[in-house]
Amino acid sequence: MSFLKHVWGDVERQFCASISHSGLTFPGLLTVHQSQRLIRSIVTSMAVVFSYTACRQLSQMFAAIIFFHGSEYILAVGIHGKSNVTLKSLLISKNYLVAMIFSLLEYLIEYILFPGMKEHWWVSNWGLGMLIIGEIIRKMAIITAGRSFTHLIRVHHSEHHQLITNGIYRVVRHPGYCGFFIWSVGTQIMLCNPISTIAFALVVWRFFAQRIPYEEYFLRQFFGSQYEEYARRVPAGVPFIK
C-alpha cells in the first residue's frame, strides 16, 4: 500500500472517532453508524485511486491516451497543414469515449472487489509493451505515407494520393490499423481488464473487418492491378483479415 493510503486510513479513524464522541449525524439522513460506513467507503475508494498499483497503471493509461491522440493531431497538422485538419483528427468519437469510460469503471470495480487481479505485473507490463509497439507501428505508417495518409477513407483520387509500398508498408498493407489494434488491446491488458480486453479486441476487429474491404475497393479503383499484386503478397496486418 502507498503512503497516501495509510494517511487516508488515519483520516478515516480520526473522523469516525470525532463523530462517535460528538454524537454528530447528518440530520434527517444518516445515523452515526451509517455516517461512519459512508466515510469508510469514501476513504476506501480514495485509497484505491492513490495506491501504487492503481496510480501507476492509471497514469500509464492516461499518458498513453493523451500522447496517442495529441500526436495524431500534431502529425496531421504537420503533414496536411492546419487549414486542412479538423478536430476529427484527434480520433475521439462518442463510441470511443463510452468504451474508455467502461474500461475505467471495470478497472475500479475489479480493483475494489478483487485487488489481486491488478497485481499481475508480468501481464500489465506485457500490455504496456503492446501499447508501445502499436504506437510505433501506427506512427511509422503515418510518417511513411505522408500526404497519402488520411483519417478519412478517400473515395476520390487526388494527385497527392500514391500507393505506398515501402517502409512499414512492405510488411503489412494497413500498418495504421494494425498499430491501432495492438495499441487499443494493449491498453486493456496493461490495466489487467479481462472483460474490456476481449470487448476491445472484438469491437476493434469488427470495425476493421468492415472498413478494410470498403477502403480497398477504392484502392483497387485507383491503382488497379498494381494494388492487386501488392495485396496478394502483403498481409492486411489485422488478424484473420486477408
C-alpha positions in Angstrom: 0.0 0.0 0.0 1.1 3.5 -0.6 1.9 6.2 1.9 -1.2 8.0 0.9 -3.4 5.0 1.6 -2.1 5.0 5.2 -2.8 8.7 5.6 -6.3 8.2 4.4 -6.7 5.4 6.9 -5.7 7.7 9.7 -8.1 10.3 8.5 -10.9 7.8 8.5 -10.3 6.7 12.0 -10.0 10.2 13.4 -13.1 11.4 11.5 -15.2 8.5 12.6 -14.0 8.8 16.2 -14.9 12.5 16.3 -18.4 11.6 15.0 -18.8 9.0 17.7 -17.7 11.2 20.6 -19.7 14.2 19.5 -22.8 12.3 18.6 -23.0 14.2 15.3 -25.1 12.9 12.4 -26.4 14.1 9.1 -29.8 15.4 10.3 -32.7 13.5 8.7 -30.4 11.4 6.5 -27.8 9.2 8.3 -27.2 7.7 11.7 -23.8 7.7 13.3 -23.1 4.2 12.1 -24.3 5.0 8.6 -22.1 8.1 8.6 -19.1 6.0 9.6 -19.8 3.5 6.8 -20.2 6.3 4.3 -16.9 7.8 5.3 -15.2 4.4 5.3 -16.5 3.8 1.8 -15.2 7.2 0.5 -11.8 6.7 2.1 -11.5 3.2 0.7 -12.3 4.5 -2.8 -9.8 7.3 -2.5 -7.2 4.8 -1.2 -7.7 2.7 -4.3 -7.1 5.6 -6.6 -3.9 6.6 -4.7 -2.5 3.1 -4.2 0.8 2.3 -6.0 -0.7 -0.2 -8.4 -3.7 2.0 -9.4 -1.6 5.1 -9.6 1.0 3.5 -11.9 -1.5 1.7 -14.2 -4.0 4.6 -14.5 -1.2 7.2 -15.0 0.2 5.0 -17.8 -3.2 4.7 -19.3 -3.9 8.5 -19.3 -0.4 9.2 -20.6 -0.9 6.8 -23.4 -4.3 8.3 -24.4 -3.0 11.8 -24.3 0.1 11.0 -26.3 -1.8 8.9 -28.9 -4.4 11.5 -29.7 -2.2 14.5 -29.3 0.4 13.1 -31.7 -2.2 12.1 -34.2 -3.4 15.7 -34.4 0.1 17.2 -34.5 1.2 14.9 -37.3 -1.9 15.6 -39.3 -1.3 19.3 -39.0 2.4 18.9 -39.9 1.6 16.8 -42.9 -1.6 18.4 -44.3 -1.5 21.9 -42.9 -3.7 23.3 -40.1 -6.3 24.6 -42.6 -6.9 21.1 -43.9 -7.2 19.4 -40.5 -10.2 19.3 -38.1 -10.7 18.0 -34.6 -11.8 14.7 -36.1 -8.0 14.0 -36.5 -8.0 13.6 -32.7 -9.9 10.3 -33.4 -12.2 10.8 -30.4 -15.8 9.7 -31.0 -18.8 9.1 -28.8 -18.4 5.3 -29.0 -14.7 5.6 -28.2 -15.4 7.7 -25.1 -18.0 5.2 -24.0 -15.6 2.3 -24.4 -12.8 4.1 -22.4 -15.2 5.0 -19.6 -16.4 1.4 -19.5 -12.8 0.2 -19.2 -12.0 2.6 -16.4 -15.2 1.6 -14.5 -14.2 -2.1 -14.9 -10.7 -1.3 -13.6 -12.0 0.5 -10.5 -14.7 -2.1 -9.7 -12.3 -5.0 -10.1 -9.6 -3.2 -8.1 -12.0 -2.7 -5.2 -13.5 -6.2 -5.2 -10.5 -8.2 -6.5 -7.4 -6.1 -6.0 -5.1 -9.1 -6.6 -6.2 -9.2 -10.2 -4.3 -6.0 -10.9 -1.1 -7.2 -9.3 -0.1 -9.5 -12.1 2.7 -7.2 -13.2 4.0 -9.5 -16.0 0.6 -9.2 -17.6 0.4 -5.4 -17.1 4.0 -5.0 -18.5 3.1 -7.1 -21.5 0.2 -4.8 -22.2 2.5 -1.8 -21.8 4.9 -3.3 -24.3 2.0 -4.0 -26.8 0.8 -0.4 -26.4 4.3 1.0 -27.2 4.7 -1.3 -30.2 1.3 -0.4 -31.5 2.0 3.3 -31.2 5.4 2.9 -33.0 3.8 0.9 -35.9 1.0 3.4 -36.3 3.3 6.5 -36.3 5.7 4.8 -38.7 2.7 4.3 -41.0 1.7 8.0 -40.8 5.2 9.3 -41.3 6.0 6.9 -44.2 2.8 7.6 -46.1 3.0 11.3 -45.6 0.3 13.1 -47.5 -1.2 9.8 -48.7 -2.3 9.1 -45.1 -5.6 10.5 -44.1 -8.0 9.7 -41.2 -10.9 9.5 -43.6 -11.2 7.0 -46.4 -10.5 8.6 -49.8 -13.4 8.0 -52.3 -11.9 10.2 -55.0 -8.3 10.0 -56.3 -6.1 13.1 -55.8 -2.7 14.0 -57.2 -1.1 13.6 -53.7 -2.5 10.1 -53.2 0.1 7.5 -54.0 0.3 3.7 -53.4 2.8 3.4 -50.6 4.7 0.0 -50.6 8.0 1.0 -48.9 9.0 1.0 -45.2 6.5 -0.5 -42.8 4.1 -1.0 -45.8 6.4 -3.7 -47.1 5.4 -5.8 -44.1 1.6 -5.0 -43.8 -0.8 -3.3 -46.1 -2.6 -1.4 -43.3 0.0 -0.6 -40.6 -2.1 2.2 -39.2 -4.9 -0.2 -38.5 -2.5 -2.8 -37.3 -0.9 -0.4 -34.9 -4.2 0.9 -33.5 -5.5 -2.7 -33.0 -2.4 -3.6 -31.0 -2.5 -0.3 -29.1 -6.1 -0.5 -28.1 -6.0 -4.1 -26.9 -2.7 -3.4 -25.2 -4.2 -0.6 -23.1 -6.7 -3.1 -21.5 -4.1 -5.8 -21.0 -2.0 -3.1 -19.2 -4.9 -2.5 -16.9 -5.4 -6.2 -16.4 -9.0 -5.7 -17.6 -10.2 -9.2 -18.8 -13.7 -8.1 -19.9 -12.5 -4.9 -21.7 -9.6 -6.8 -23.3 -12.0 -9.2 -25.0 -14.5 -6.4 -25.8 -11.9 -4.1 -27.3 -10.4 -6.9 -29.4 -13.8 -7.9 -30.8 -15.2 -4.4 -31.4 -12.0 -3.0 -33.0 -11.6 -6.2 -35.1 -15.2 -6.0 -36.3 -14.7 -2.3 -37.2 -11.6 -3.0 -39.3 -13.2 -6.1 -40.9 -15.8 -3.7 -42.3 -13.5 -0.8 -43.0 -10.7 -2.6 -44.8 -12.7 -4.1 -47.6 -14.5 -0.8 -48.1 -11.2 1.1 -48.3 -9.6 -1.5 -50.6 -12.5 -1.3 -53.0 -11.4 2.3 -53.8 -7.7 1.4 -53.7 -8.3 -1.1 -56.4 -10.3 1.5 -58.4 -7.4 4.0 -58.0 -4.4 1.7 -58.6 -5.8 -1.3 -60.4 -3.5 -4.3 -61.0 -0.7 -2.6 -59.1 -2.7 -2.8 -55.9 -4.0 -6.3 -56.7 -0.4 -7.6 -56.9 0.5 -5.7 -53.7 -2.5 -7.1 -51.8 -1.6 -10.7 -52.9 1.9 -10.6 -51.4 1.4 -8.4 -48.3 -1.0 -9.3 -45.5 -3.5 -6.7 -44.2 -1.9 -6.6 -40.7 -5.1 -7.2 -38.7 -5.7 -10.8 -37.6 -8.0 -13.0 -39.7 -8.4 -10.3 -42.4 -6.9 -11.1 -45.8 
